[in-house]
């Protein structure tokens, strides 16, 4: 796969997740930002949107992994390795949906923690202000949720931190592609 084509997967991969998440929310009238986790959309026994949600996460993780090992790793070696791991954990979130209980919890935590660590690594490697801001926004979203600063379901810090992290992935892809 040519470098620029692989770099474009750094844009397409994250956006794929959001398209499928949005579609799943649209197909799940009982979903509430005040009560649910995003993973509730992927529960194979409780969500009719589970195949769509889980497929979207699997596909997104696959595309981001290809981006990481074929393009990002040549631009920011350690970030590429870290993002590849995060993308694999995203796939694990889909493969081990909420029916798997503790396993799902562990891979979800690994996904969000490794995604945050990827931002820190990107900041160190490329001095990206966006990366450190993304890490801080994600951390703040989780801290304010854990300390009950606002009333919402866990889906809120999940989506805030995910959007923050994917902004770094997309920025890196745009830089590699020469667009930025």
MODELLER restraints for C-alpha pairs under 7 A, 6 or more apart:
rsr = mdl.restraints
at = mdl.atoms
rsr.add(forms.Gaussian(group=physical.xy_distance, feature=features.Distance(at['CA:3:A'], at['CA:71:A']), mean=5.97, stdev=0.5))
rsr.add(forms.Gaussian(group=physical.xy_distance, feature=features.Distance(at['CA:4:A'], at['CA:177:A']), mean=5.47, stdev=0.5))
rsr.add(forms.Gaussian(group=physical.xy_distance, feature=features.Distance(at['CA:6:A'], at['CA:67:A']), mean=5.29, stdev=0.5))
rsr.add(forms.Gaussian(group=physical.xy_distance, feature=features.Distance(at['CA:6:A'], at['CA:70:A']), mean=6.18, stdev=0.5))
rsr.add(forms.Gaussian(group=physical.xy_distance, feature=features.Distance(at['CA:6:A'], at['CA:71:A']), mean=5.83, stdev=0.5))
rsr.add(forms.Gaussian(group=physical.xy_distance, feature=features.Distance(at['CA:7:A'], at['CA:67:A']), mean=5.86, stdev=0.5))
rsr.add(forms.Gaussian(group=physical.xy_distance, feature=features.Distance(at['CA:7:A'], at['CA:71:A']), mean=5.59, stdev=0.5))
rsr.add(forms.Gaussian(group=physical.xy_distance, feature=features.Distance(at['CA:7:A'], at['CA:173:A']), mean=5.11, stdev=0.5))
rsr.add(forms.Gaussian(group=physical.xy_distance, feature=features.Distance(at['CA:7:A'], at['CA:176:A']), mean=6.35, stdev=0.5))
rsr.add(forms.Gaussian(group=physical.xy_distance, feature=features.Distance(at['CA:7:A'], at['CA:177:A']), mean=6.07, stdev=0.5))
rsr.add(forms.Gaussian(group=physical.xy_distance, feature=features.Distance(at['CA:8:A'], at['CA:173:A']), mean=6.27, stdev=0.5))
rsr.add(forms.Gaussian(group=physical.xy_distance, feature=features.Distance(at['CA:9:A'], at['CA:63:A']), mean=5.83, stdev=0.5))
rsr.add(forms.Gaussian(group=physical.xy_distance, feature=features.Distance(at['CA:9:A'], at['CA:64:A']), mean=6.36, stdev=0.5))
rsr.add(forms.Gaussian(group=physical.xy_distance, feature=features.Distance(at['CA:9:A'], at['CA:67:A']), mean=5.38, stdev=0.5))
rsr.add(forms.Gaussian(group=physical.xy_distance, feature=features.Distance(at['CA:10:A'], at['CA:64:A']), mean=5.87, stdev=0.5))
rsr.add(forms.Gaussian(group=physical.xy_distance, feature=features.Distance(at['CA:10:A'], at['CA:67:A']), mean=5.45, stdev=0.5))
rsr.add(forms.Gaussian(group=physical.xy_distance, feature=features.Distance(at['CA:10:A'], at['CA:169:A']), mean=6.01, stdev=0.5))
rsr.add(forms.Gaussian(group=physical.xy_distance, feature=features.Distance(at['CA:10:A'], at['CA:170:A']), mean=5.61, stdev=0.5))
rsr.add(forms.Gaussian(group=physical.xy_distance, feature=features.Distance(at['CA:10:A'], at['CA:173:A']), mean=5.10, stdev=0.5))
rsr.add(forms.Gaussian(group=physical.xy_distance, feature=features.Distance(at['CA:11:A'], at['CA:170:A']), mean=5.00, stdev=0.5))
rsr.add(forms.Gaussian(group=physical.xy_distance, feature=features.Distance(at['CA:11:A'], at['CA:173:A']), mean=6.38, stdev=0.5))
rsr.add(forms.Gaussian(group=physical.xy_distance, feature=features.Distance(at['CA:13:A'], at['CA:60:A']), mean=4.63, stdev=0.5))
rsr.add(forms.Gaussian(group=physical.xy_distance, feature=features.Distance(at['CA:13:A'], at['CA:61:A']), mean=6.99, stdev=0.5))
rsr.add(forms.Gaussian(group=physical.xy_distance, feature=features.Distance(at['CA:13:A'], at['CA:63:A']), mean=4.88, stdev=0.5))
rsr.add(forms.Gaussian(group=physical.xy_distance, feature=features.Distance(at['CA:13:A'], at['CA:64:A']), mean=5.13, stdev=0.5))
rsr.add(forms.Gaussian(group=physical.xy_distance, feature=features.Distance(at['CA:14:A'], at['CA:60:A']), mean=5.99, stdev=0.5))
rsr.add(forms.Gaussian(group=physical.xy_distance, feature=features.Distance(at['CA:14:A'], at['CA:166:A']), mean=6.16, stdev=0.5))
rsr.add(forms.Gaussian(group=physical.xy_distance, feature=features.Distance(at['CA:16:A'], at['CA:56:A']), mean=6.50, stdev=0.5))
rsr.add(forms.Gaussian(group=physical.xy_distance, feature=features.Distance(at['CA:16:A'], at['CA:60:A']), mean=5.55, stdev=0.5))
rsr.add(forms.Gaussian(group=physical.xy_distance, feature=features.Distance(at['CA:17:A'], at['CA:56:A']), mean=5.35, stdev=0.5))
rsr.add(forms.Gaussian(group=physical.xy_distance, feature=features.Distance(at['CA:17:A'], at['CA:57:A']), mean=5.57, stdev=0.5))
rsr.add(forms.Gaussian(group=physical.xy_distance, feature=features.Distance(at['CA:17:A'], at['CA:60:A']), mean=5.31, stdev=0.5))
rsr.add(forms.Gaussian(group=physical.xy_distance, feature=features.Distance(at['CA:20:A'], at['CA:52:A']), mean=6.45, stdev=0.5))
rsr.add(forms.Gaussian(group=physical.xy_distance, feature=features.Distance(at['CA:20:A'], at['CA:53:A']), mean=5.71, stdev=0.5))
rsr.add(forms.Gaussian(group=physical.xy_distance, feature=features.Distance(at['CA:20:A'], at['CA:56:A']), mean=5.05, stdev=0.5))
rsr.add(forms.Gaussian(group=physical.xy_distance, feature=features.Distance(at['CA:21:A'], at['CA:53:A']), mean=5.86, stdev=0.5))
rsr.add(forms.Gaussian(group=physical.xy_distance, feature=features.Distance(at['CA:24:A'], at['CA:41:A']), mean=6.57, stdev=0.5))
rsr.add(forms.Gaussian(group=physical.xy_distance, feature=features.Distance(at['CA:24:A'], at['CA:49:A']), mean=5.29, stdev=0.5))
rsr.add(forms.Gaussian(group=physical.xy_distance, feature=features.Distance(at['CA:24:A'], at['CA:52:A']), mean=6.39, stdev=0.5))
rsr.add(forms.Gaussian(group=physical.xy_distance, feature=features.Distance(at['CA:24:A'], at['CA:53:A']), mean=5.69, stdev=0.5))
rsr.add(forms.Gaussian(group=physical.xy_distance, feature=features.Distance(at['CA:25:A'], at['CA:31:A']), mean=6.43, stdev=0.5))
rsr.add(forms.Gaussian(group=physical.xy_distance, feature=features.Distance(at['CA:27:A'], at['CA:49:A']), mean=6.27, stdev=0.5))
rsr.add(forms.Gaussian(group=physical.xy_distance, feature=features.Distance(at['CA:28:A'], at['CA:49:A']), mean=6.61, stdev=0.5))
rsr.add(forms.Gaussian(group=physical.xy_distance, feature=features.Distance(at['CA:33:A'], at['CA:152:A']), mean=6.19, stdev=0.5))
rsr.add(forms.Gaussian(group=physical.xy_distance, feature=features.Distance(at['CA:33:A'], at['CA:153:A']), mean=5.50, stdev=0.5))
rsr.add(forms.Gaussian(group=physical.xy_distance, feature=features.Distance(at['CA:33:A'], at['CA:155:A']), mean=6.04, stdev=0.5))
rsr.add(forms.Gaussian(group=physical.xy_distance, feature=features.Distance(at['CA:33:A'], at['CA:156:A']), mean=6.37, stdev=0.5))
rsr.add(forms.Gaussian(group=physical.xy_distance, feature=features.Distance(at['CA:34:A'], at['CA:151:A']), mean=6.75, stdev=0.5))
rsr.add(forms.Gaussian(group=physical.xy_distance, feature=features.Distance(at['CA:34:A'], at['CA:152:A']), mean=3.99, stdev=0.5))
rsr.add(forms.Gaussian(group=physical.xy_distance, feature=features.Distance(at['CA:34:A'], at['CA:153:A']), mean=4.41, stdev=0.5))
rsr.add(forms.Gaussian(group=physical.xy_distance, feature=features.Distance(at['CA:35:A'], at['CA:152:A']), mean=6.29, stdev=0.5))
rsr.add(forms.Gaussian(group=physical.xy_distance, feature=features.Distance(at['CA:35:A'], at['CA:153:A']), mean=4.30, stdev=0.5))
rsr.add(forms.Gaussian(group=physical.xy_distance, feature=features.Distance(at['CA:36:A'], at['CA:153:A']), mean=4.89, stdev=0.5))
rsr.add(forms.Gaussian(group=physical.xy_distance, feature=features.Distance(at['CA:36:A'], at['CA:154:A']), mean=6.21, stdev=0.5))
rsr.add(forms.Gaussian(group=physical.xy_distance, feature=features.Distance(at['CA:36:A'], at['CA:155:A']), mean=5.88, stdev=0.5))
rsr.add(forms.Gaussian(group=physical.xy_distance, feature=features.Distance(at['CA:37:A'], at['CA:153:A']), mean=6.09, stdev=0.5))
rsr.add(forms.Gaussian(group=physical.xy_distance, feature=features.Distance(at['CA:37:A'], at['CA:154:A']), mean=4.84, stdev=0.5))
rsr.add(forms.Gaussian(group=physical.xy_distance, feature=features.Distance(at['CA:37:A'], at['CA:155:A']), mean=4.16, stdev=0.5))
rsr.add(forms.Gaussian(group=physical.xy_distance, feature=features.Distance(at['CA:38:A'], at['CA:155:A']), mean=4.97, stdev=0.5))
rsr.add(forms.Gaussian(group=physical.xy_distance, feature=features.Distance(at['CA:39:A'], at['CA:98:A']), mean=6.76, stdev=0.5))
rsr.add(forms.Gaussian(group=physical.xy_distance, feature=features.Distance(at['CA:41:A'], at['CA:47:A']), mean=5.65, stdev=0.5))
rsr.add(forms.Gaussian(group=physical.xy_distance, feature=features.Distance(at['CA:41:A'], at['CA:49:A']), mean=6.13, stdev=0.5))
rsr.add(forms.Gaussian(group=physical.xy_distance, feature=features.Distance(at['CA:41:A'], at['CA:50:A']), mean=5.60, stdev=0.5))
rsr.add(forms.Gaussian(group=physical.xy_distance, feature=features.Distance(at['CA:41:A'], at['CA:53:A']), mean=6.30, stdev=0.5))
rsr.add(forms.Gaussian(group=physical.xy_distance, feature=features.Distance(at['CA:42:A'], at['CA:49:A']), mean=6.76, stdev=0.5))
rsr.add(forms.Gaussian(group=physical.xy_distance, feature=features.Distance(at['CA:42:A'], at['CA:50:A']), mean=3.94, stdev=0.5))
rsr.add(forms.Gaussian(group=physical.xy_distance, feature=features.Distance(at['CA:42:A'], at['CA:51:A']), mean=6.99, stdev=0.5))
rsr.add(forms.Gaussian(group=physical.xy_distance, feature=features.Distance(at['CA:42:A'], at['CA:53:A']), mean=5.45, stdev=0.5))
rsr.add(forms.Gaussian(group=physical.xy_distance, feature=features.Distance(at['CA:42:A'], at['CA:54:A']), mean=5.57, stdev=0.5))
rsr.add(forms.Gaussian(group=physical.xy_distance, feature=features.Distance(at['CA:42:A'], at['CA:94:A']), mean=6.99, stdev=0.5))
rsr.add(forms.Gaussian(group=physical.xy_distance, feature=features.Distance(at['CA:42:A'], at['CA:97:A']), mean=6.11, stdev=0.5))
rsr.add(forms.Gaussian(group=physical.xy_distance, feature=features.Distance(at['CA:43:A'], at['CA:50:A']), mean=5.70, stdev=0.5))
rsr.add(forms.Gaussian(group=physical.xy_distance, feature=features.Distance(at['CA:43:A'], at['CA:97:A']), mean=5.73, stdev=0.5))
rsr.add(forms.Gaussian(group=physical.xy_distance, feature=features.Distance(at['CA:43:A'], at['CA:98:A']), mean=5.34, stdev=0.5))
rsr.add(forms.Gaussian(group=physical.xy_distance, feature=features.Distance(at['CA:43:A'], at['CA:99:A']), mean=6.27, stdev=0.5))
rsr.add(forms.Gaussian(group=physical.xy_distance, feature=features.Distance(at['CA:44:A'], at['CA:50:A']), mean=5.38, stdev=0.5))
rsr.add(forms.Gaussian(group=physical.xy_distance, feature=features.Distance(at['CA:54:A'], at['CA:94:A']), mean=4.66, stdev=0.5))
rsr.add(forms.Gaussian(group=physical.xy_distance, feature=features.Distance(at['CA:57:A'], at['CA:90:A']), mean=6.33, stdev=0.5))
rsr.add(forms.Gaussian(group=physical.xy_distance, feature=features.Distance(at['CA:57:A'], at['CA:91:A']), mean=5.92, stdev=0.5))
rsr.add(forms.Gaussian(group=physical.xy_distance, feature=features.Distance(at['CA:57:A'], at['CA:94:A']), mean=5.96, stdev=0.5))
rsr.add(forms.Gaussian(group=physical.xy_distance, feature=features.Distance(at['CA:58:A'], at['CA:91:A']), mean=4.63, stdev=0.5))
rsr.add(forms.Gaussian(group=physical.xy_distance, feature=features.Distance(at['CA:58:A'], at['CA:94:A']), mean=6.19, stdev=0.5))
rsr.add(forms.Gaussian(group=physical.xy_distance, feature=features.Distance(at['CA:61:A'], at['CA:87:A']), mean=4.46, stdev=0.5))
rsr.add(forms.Gaussian(group=physical.xy_distance, feature=features.Distance(at['CA:61:A'], at['CA:88:A']), mean=6.00, stdev=0.5))
rsr.add(forms.Gaussian(group=physical.xy_distance, feature=features.Distance(at['CA:61:A'], at['CA:90:A']), mean=5.65, stdev=0.5))
rsr.add(forms.Gaussian(group=physical.xy_distance, feature=features.Distance(at['CA:61:A'], at['CA:91:A']), mean=5.35, stdev=0.5))
rsr.add(forms.Gaussian(group=physical.xy_distance, feature=features.Distance(at['CA:64:A'], at['CA:84:A']), mean=6.95, stdev=0.5))
rsr.add(forms.Gaussian(group=physical.xy_distance, feature=features.Distance(at['CA:64:A'], at['CA:87:A']), mean=6.00, stdev=0.5))
rsr.add(forms.Gaussian(group=physical.xy_distance, feature=features.Distance(at['CA:65:A'], at['CA:84:A']), mean=4.75, stdev=0.5))
rsr.add(forms.Gaussian(group=physical.xy_distance, feature=features.Distance(at['CA:65:A'], at['CA:87:A']), mean=5.66, stdev=0.5))
rsr.add(forms.Gaussian(group=physical.xy_distance, feature=features.Distance(at['CA:65:A'], at['CA:88:A']), mean=6.96, stdev=0.5))
rsr.add(forms.Gaussian(group=physical.xy_distance, feature=features.Distance(at['CA:68:A'], at['CA:80:A']), mean=4.76, stdev=0.5))
rsr.add(forms.Gaussian(group=physical.xy_distance, feature=features.Distance(at['CA:68:A'], at['CA:81:A']), mean=6.90, stdev=0.5))
rsr.add(forms.Gaussian(group=physical.xy_distance, feature=features.Distance(at['CA:68:A'], at['CA:83:A']), mean=6.29, stdev=0.5))
rsr.add(forms.Gaussian(group=physical.xy_distance, feature=features.Distance(at['CA:68:A'], at['CA:84:A']), mean=5.38, stdev=0.5))
rsr.add(forms.Gaussian(group=physical.xy_distance, feature=features.Distance(at['CA:69:A'], at['CA:80:A']), mean=6.36, stdev=0.5))
rsr.add(forms.Gaussian(group=physical.xy_distance, feature=features.Distance(at['CA:69:A'], at['CA:84:A']), mean=6.85, stdev=0.5))
rsr.add(forms.Gaussian(group=physical.xy_distance, feature=features.Distance(at['CA:72:A'], at['CA:80:A']), mean=5.00, stdev=0.5))
rsr.add(forms.Gaussian(group=physical.xy_distance, feature=features.Distance(at['CA:73:A'], at['CA:79:A']), mean=6.85, stdev=0.5))
rsr.add(forms.Gaussian(group=physical.xy_distance, feature=features.Distance(at['CA:73:A'], at['CA:80:A']), mean=4.13, stdev=0.5))
rsr.add(forms.Gaussian(group=physical.xy_distance, feature=features.Distance(at['CA:73:A'], at['CA:81:A']), mean=6.60, stdev=0.5))
rsr.add(forms.Gaussian(group=physical.xy_distance, feature=features.Distance(at['CA:76:A'], at['CA:125:A']), mean=6.44, stdev=0.5))
rsr.add(forms.Gaussian(group=physical.xy_distance, feature=features.Distance(at['CA:78:A'], at['CA:121:A']), mean=6.84, stdev=0.5))
rsr.add(forms.Gaussian(group=physical.xy_distance, feature=features.Distance(at['CA:79:A'], at['CA:118:A']), mean=5.75, stdev=0.5))
rsr.add(forms.Gaussian(group=physical.xy_distance, feature=features.Distance(at['CA:79:A'], at['CA:121:A']), mean=5.63, stdev=0.5))
rsr.add(forms.Gaussian(group=physical.xy_distance, feature=features.Distance(at['CA:79:A'], at['CA:122:A']), mean=5.35, stdev=0.5))
rsr.add(forms.Gaussian(group=physical.xy_distance, feature=features.Distance(at['CA:82:A'], at['CA:114:A']), mean=6.95, stdev=0.5))
rsr.add(forms.Gaussian(group=physical.xy_distance, feature=features.Distance(at['CA:82:A'], at['CA:118:A']), mean=5.41, stdev=0.5))
rsr.add(forms.Gaussian(group=physical.xy_distance, feature=features.Distance(at['CA:83:A'], at['CA:115:A']), mean=6.78, stdev=0.5))
rsr.add(forms.Gaussian(group=physical.xy_distance, feature=features.Distance(at['CA:83:A'], at['CA:118:A']), mean=5.86, stdev=0.5))
rsr.add(forms.Gaussian(group=physical.xy_distance, feature=features.Distance(at['CA:86:A'], at['CA:111:A']), mean=5.29, stdev=0.5))
rsr.add(forms.Gaussian(group=physical.xy_distance, feature=features.Distance(at['CA:86:A'], at['CA:114:A']), mean=5.47, stdev=0.5))
rsr.add(forms.Gaussian(group=physical.xy_distance, feature=features.Distance(at['CA:86:A'], at['CA:115:A']), mean=5.58, stdev=0.5))
rsr.add(forms.Gaussian(group=physical.xy_distance, feature=features.Distance(at['CA:89:A'], at['CA:107:A']), mean=5.94, stdev=0.5))
rsr.add(forms.Gaussian(group=physical.xy_distance, feature=features.Distance(at['CA:89:A'], at['CA:110:A']), mean=6.62, stdev=0.5))
rsr.add(forms.Gaussian(group=physical.xy_distance, feature=features.Distance(at['CA:89:A'], at['CA:111:A']), mean=4.99, stdev=0.5))
rsr.add(forms.Gaussian(group=physical.xy_distance, feature=features.Distance(at['CA:90:A'], at['CA:111:A']), mean=5.88, stdev=0.5))
rsr.add(forms.Gaussian(group=physical.xy_distance, feature=features.Distance(at['CA:92:A'], at['CA:107:A']), mean=6.21, stdev=0.5))
rsr.add(forms.Gaussian(group=physical.xy_distance, feature=features.Distance(at['CA:93:A'], at['CA:104:A']), mean=6.03, stdev=0.5))
rsr.add(forms.Gaussian(group=physical.xy_distance, feature=features.Distance(at['CA:93:A'], at['CA:107:A']), mean=5.82, stdev=0.5))
rsr.add(forms.Gaussian(group=physical.xy_distance, feature=features.Distance(at['CA:93:A'], at['CA:108:A']), mean=5.73, stdev=0.5))
rsr.add(forms.Gaussian(group=physical.xy_distance, feature=features.Distance(at['CA:96:A'], at['CA:103:A']), mean=6.72, stdev=0.5))
rsr.add(forms.Gaussian(group=physical.xy_distance, feature=features.Distance(at['CA:96:A'], at['CA:104:A']), mean=5.31, stdev=0.5))
rsr.add(forms.Gaussian(group=physical.xy_distance, feature=features.Distance(at['CA:97:A'], at['CA:104:A']), mean=5.71, stdev=0.5))
rsr.add(forms.Gaussian(group=physical.xy_distance, feature=features.Distance(at['CA:98:A'], at['CA:104:A']), mean=5.60, stdev=0.5))
rsr.add(forms.Gaussian(group=physical.xy_distance, feature=features.Distance(at['CA:115:A'], at['CA:165:A']), mean=6.51, stdev=0.5))
rsr.add(forms.Gaussian(group=physical.xy_distance, feature=features.Distance(at['CA:116:A'], at['CA:135:A']), mean=5.46, stdev=0.5))
rsr.add(forms.Gaussian(group=physical.xy_distance, feature=features.Distance(at['CA:116:A'], at['CA:165:A']), mean=6.97, stdev=0.5))
rsr.add(forms.Gaussian(group=physical.xy_distance, feature=features.Distance(at['CA:119:A'], at['CA:131:A']), mean=4.90, stdev=0.5))
rsr.add(forms.Gaussian(group=physical.xy_distance, feature=features.Distance(at['CA:119:A'], at['CA:132:A']), mean=6.31, stdev=0.5))
rsr.add(forms.Gaussian(group=physical.xy_distance, feature=features.Distance(at['CA:119:A'], at['CA:134:A']), mean=6.88, stdev=0.5))
rsr.add(forms.Gaussian(group=physical.xy_distance, feature=features.Distance(at['CA:119:A'], at['CA:135:A']), mean=5.74, stdev=0.5))
rsr.add(forms.Gaussian(group=physical.xy_distance, feature=features.Distance(at['CA:119:A'], at['CA:165:A']), mean=6.70, stdev=0.5))
rsr.add(forms.Gaussian(group=physical.xy_distance, feature=features.Distance(at['CA:120:A'], at['CA:131:A']), mean=6.63, stdev=0.5))
rsr.add(forms.Gaussian(group=physical.xy_distance, feature=features.Distance(at['CA:120:A'], at['CA:132:A']), mean=6.14, stdev=0.5))
rsr.add(forms.Gaussian(group=physical.xy_distance, feature=features.Distance(at['CA:120:A'], at['CA:135:A']), mean=6.78, stdev=0.5))
rsr.add(forms.Gaussian(group=physical.xy_distance, feature=features.Distance(at['CA:122:A'], at['CA:128:A']), mean=6.69, stdev=0.5))
rsr.add(forms.Gaussian(group=physical.xy_distance, feature=features.Distance(at['CA:122:A'], at['CA:131:A']), mean=6.29, stdev=0.5))
rsr.add(forms.Gaussian(group=physical.xy_distance, feature=features.Distance(at['CA:123:A'], at['CA:129:A']), mean=6.74, stdev=0.5))
rsr.add(forms.Gaussian(group=physical.xy_distance, feature=features.Distance(at['CA:123:A'], at['CA:131:A']), mean=5.30, stdev=0.5))
rsr.add(forms.Gaussian(group=physical.xy_distance, feature=features.Distance(at['CA:123:A'], at['CA:132:A']), mean=5.83, stdev=0.5))
rsr.add(forms.Gaussian(group=physical.xy_distance, feature=features.Distance(at['CA:130:A'], at['CA:168:A']), mean=6.51, stdev=0.5))
rsr.add(forms.Gaussian(group=physical.xy_distance, feature=features.Distance(at['CA:131:A'], at['CA:168:A']), mean=5.71, stdev=0.5))
rsr.add(forms.Gaussian(group=physical.xy_distance, feature=features.Distance(at['CA:134:A'], at['CA:164:A']), mean=4.59, stdev=0.5))
rsr.add(forms.Gaussian(group=physical.xy_distance, feature=features.Distance(at['CA:134:A'], at['CA:165:A']), mean=5.69, stdev=0.5))
rsr.add(forms.Gaussian(group=physical.xy_distance, feature=features.Distance(at['CA:137:A'], at['CA:161:A']), mean=6.71, stdev=0.5))
rsr.add(forms.Gaussian(group=physical.xy_distance, feature=features.Distance(at['CA:137:A'], at['CA:164:A']), mean=6.68, stdev=0.5))
rsr.add(forms.Gaussian(group=physical.xy_distance, feature=features.Distance(at['CA:138:A'], at['CA:160:A']), mean=6.32, stdev=0.5))
rsr.add(forms.Gaussian(group=physical.xy_distance, feature=features.Distance(at['CA:138:A'], at['CA:161:A']), mean=3.92, stdev=0.5))
rsr.add(forms.Gaussian(group=physical.xy_distance, feature=features.Distance(at['CA:138:A'], at['CA:164:A']), mean=6.30, stdev=0.5))
rsr.add(forms.Gaussian(group=physical.xy_distance, feature=features.Distance(at['CA:141:A'], at['CA:157:A']), mean=4.94, stdev=0.5))
rsr.add(forms.Gaussian(group=physical.xy_distance, feature=features.Distance(at['CA:141:A'], at['CA:160:A']), mean=6.56, stdev=0.5))
rsr.add(forms.Gaussian(group=physical.xy_distance, feature=features.Distance(at['CA:141:A'], at['CA:161:A']), mean=6.67, stdev=0.5))
rsr.add(forms.Gaussian(group=physical.xy_distance, feature=features.Distance(at['CA:142:A'], at['CA:157:A']), mean=5.41, stdev=0.5))
rsr.add(forms.Gaussian(group=physical.xy_distance, feature=features.Distance(at['CA:144:A'], at['CA:150:A']), mean=6.98, stdev=0.5))
rsr.add(forms.Gaussian(group=physical.xy_distance, feature=features.Distance(at['CA:145:A'], at['CA:157:A']), mean=6.72, stdev=0.5))
rsr.add(forms.Gaussian(group=physical.xy_distance, feature=features.Distance(at['CA:174:A'], at['CA:180:A']), mean=5.46, stdev=0.5))
